[in-house]
C-alpha cells in the first residue's frame, strides 16, 4: 500500500502508518497486552511483541493475496 492508503487505514483503525523501507507502507496497531498487529497490502499479522515483529516471527497471519510468499 502507499502512504495515502496506510494513513487512511491507520486513521480508520486507530493505528499508525509506518514506512518499513523501500517504499513499503504498513499499519501498526499496538494492543494493550503488548501484542502488535501489522497490516500490509499482502497480509495481516499478529506478533507477540515488537521483538518478534523485528525478527519477522508472527504468531498469527492472514494472507490477503494468493501469490504472497509464505510467512511460516
Backbone bond lengths (Angstrom), bond angles and torsions (degrees), N, CA, C in turn:
res aa  C-N    CA-C-N  psi(-1)  N-CA   C-N-CA  omega(-1)  CA-C   N-CA-C  phi
1 X - - - 1.439 - - 1.518 108.63 -
2 X 1.293 116.13 156.60 1.462 119.55 179.53 1.533 109.29 -93.95
3 X 1.320 116.18 178.39 1.462 121.25 -175.60 1.525 112.03 -60.45
4 X 1.321 117.07 -42.84 1.472 120.58 -178.80 1.535 110.54 -62.95
5 X 1.323 117.28 -44.37 1.464 120.96 178.54 1.524 110.81 -63.38
6 X 1.322 116.93 -44.14 1.460 120.67 179.52 1.525 110.93 -61.71
7 X 1.319 117.09 -42.04 1.466 120.74 177.59 1.525 111.05 -61.65
8 X 1.322 117.03 -42.70 1.467 120.95 -178.75 1.531 111.07 -65.26
9 X 1.333 117.12 -44.31 1.470 120.91 179.48 1.529 109.54 -66.08
10 X 1.327 116.67 -43.65 1.466 120.60 179.81 1.528 110.74 -60.90
11 X 1.322 117.54 -43.72 1.462 120.92 178.53 1.526 111.15 -62.50
12 X 1.322 116.64 -41.88 1.467 120.90 -177.86 1.523 112.34 -67.31
13 X 1.347 116.74 -33.21 1.464 120.61 -174.57 1.530 114.04 -105.59
14 X 1.321 116.66 -1.18 1.454 119.45 -179.49 1.518 113.20 75.45
15 X 1.327 116.27 31.50 1.456 121.21 -178.85 1.512 111.82 -110.02
16 X 1.319 114.94 -161.14 1.457 122.59 -177.46 1.522 109.29 -129.28
17 X 1.330 116.89 128.44 1.467 121.11 172.75 1.521 107.66 -76.61
18 X 1.332 116.03 137.72 1.469 120.72 -175.91 1.518 109.79 -145.21
19 X 1.338 116.01 131.38 1.456 120.11 176.81 1.520 108.98 -91.59
20 X 1.328 115.91 120.29 1.462 120.03 -176.77 1.519 112.98 -88.87
21 X 1.308 116.70 -1.21 1.458 121.31 -179.84 1.514 110.86 113.31
22 X 1.302 116.65 153.31 1.453 121.32 178.45 1.523 113.88 64.26
23 X 1.330 116.78 24.39 1.460 120.23 179.40 1.515 113.98 77.44
24 X 1.326 117.58 12.19 1.464 121.46 179.81 1.523 108.78 -92.65
25 X 1.331 115.61 122.88 1.464 121.39 179.92 1.516 110.05 -107.31
26 X 1.325 115.29 138.60 1.454 123.29 178.93 1.520 109.15 -126.88
27 X 1.328 115.80 162.41 1.458 121.37 170.37 1.518 107.02 -114.89
28 X 1.331 116.18 127.37 1.457 122.47 -179.65 1.522 109.05 -106.98
29 X 1.318 115.46 129.62 1.459 121.64 176.14 1.523 107.49 -121.10
30 X 1.313 116.31 107.39 1.465 120.68 179.49 1.522 109.11 -85.92
31 X 1.321 116.22 127.02 1.454 122.31 -178.00 1.534 110.01 -93.97
32 X 1.315 116.20 155.56 1.457 121.36 -179.82 1.518 113.53 -63.49
33 X 1.321 117.65 -20.93 1.467 122.29 -178.90 1.531 112.40 -91.14
34 X 1.339 116.92 8.14 1.457 120.82 178.66 1.519 114.30 92.93
35 X 1.337 116.50 -11.18 1.468 119.53 179.32 1.524 109.77 -75.09
36 X 1.316 114.68 159.01 1.457 121.87 -178.56 1.519 108.29 -128.32
37 X 1.329 116.55 125.93 1.459 121.83 174.57 1.521 106.99 -103.82
38 X 1.330 115.89 128.88 1.460 121.48 -177.45 1.525 108.68 -121.62
39 X 1.324 115.52 127.54 1.462 121.70 -178.87 1.518 108.72 -114.37
40 X 1.328 115.34 127.67 1.468 121.30 172.14 1.527 106.78 -122.50
41 X 1.314 116.37 -177.24 1.462 118.05 176.37 1.523 111.64 -79.05
42 X 1.338 117.29 -4.04 1.464 121.64 179.94 1.517 114.19 -110.67
43 X 1.354 117.35 -25.67 1.459 119.26 -173.71 1.521 111.68 -159.20
44 X 1.332 114.36 160.53 1.461 122.82 168.57 1.525 105.17 -118.31
45 X 1.320 116.99 122.38 1.466 121.31 -176.74 1.520 110.32 -126.24
46 X 1.321 114.63 144.60 1.460 121.03 172.78 1.522 107.74 -111.54
47 X 1.320 115.93 134.99 1.458 122.64 178.64 1.522 108.21 -119.75
48 X 1.326 116.61 144.36 1.456 120.80 -179.90 1.525 112.34 -64.42
49 X 1.329 116.55 -28.96 1.459 121.69 178.91 1.530 108.51 -167.85
50 X 1.333 115.50 177.82 1.470 120.62 -178.05 1.527 111.98 -62.39
51 X 1.334 117.21 -35.46 1.466 120.05 179.65 1.524 110.58 -61.52
52 X 1.326 117.56 -43.84 1.465 120.27 178.57 1.536 110.77 -64.53
53 X 1.330 116.77 -34.27 1.470 120.34 175.48 1.522 109.86 -63.29
54 X 1.332 116.77 -47.35 1.463 120.78 -179.76 1.526 111.70 -62.17
55 X 1.347 116.50 -29.50 1.466 121.78 179.32 1.533 112.40 -90.65
56 X 1.323 117.40 2.41 1.480 123.49 -178.19 1.527 111.63 55.50
57 X 1.334 115.86 47.81 1.463 122.20 -179.97 1.524 110.19 -120.78
58 X 1.341 117.41 79.70 1.470 119.21 -179.75 1.522 111.32 -72.14
59 X 1.341 115.71 147.01 1.462 120.32 173.72 1.521 110.51 -84.90
60 X 1.337 116.39 -25.74 1.463 122.50 177.20 1.523 107.83 -145.80
61 X 1.329 116.15 148.06 1.465 120.09 178.99 1.519 110.11 -149.69
62 X 1.322 115.20 139.52 1.456 122.31 173.62 1.520 106.74 -122.04
63 X 1.313 116.66 115.96 1.460 120.85 177.92 1.520 109.18 -80.12
64 X 1.316 116.63 132.35 1.459 122.63 -179.13 1.518 112.31 -97.29
65 X 1.325 116.20 -14.67 1.473 121.77 179.98 1.512 108.57 -130.00
66 X 1.308 116.77 138.53 1.464 121.11 -179.41 1.512 112.65 -68.24
67 X 1.329 117.95 -28.00 1.457 119.79 -176.32 1.515 112.60 -89.29
68 X 1.324 118.40 8.85 1.454 121.85 177.48 1.517 110.70 -71.18
69 X 1.310 115.22 147.91 1.468 120.37 175.93 1.523 108.97 -67.83
70 X 1.284 116.61 148.50 1.469 121.65 179.56 1.517 109.98 -64.71
71 X 1.327 116.88 139.95 1.455 121.67 179.54 1.515 111.90 -93.60
72 X 1.306 118.39 -3.23 1.461 119.80 -178.36 1.506 111.21 -88.33
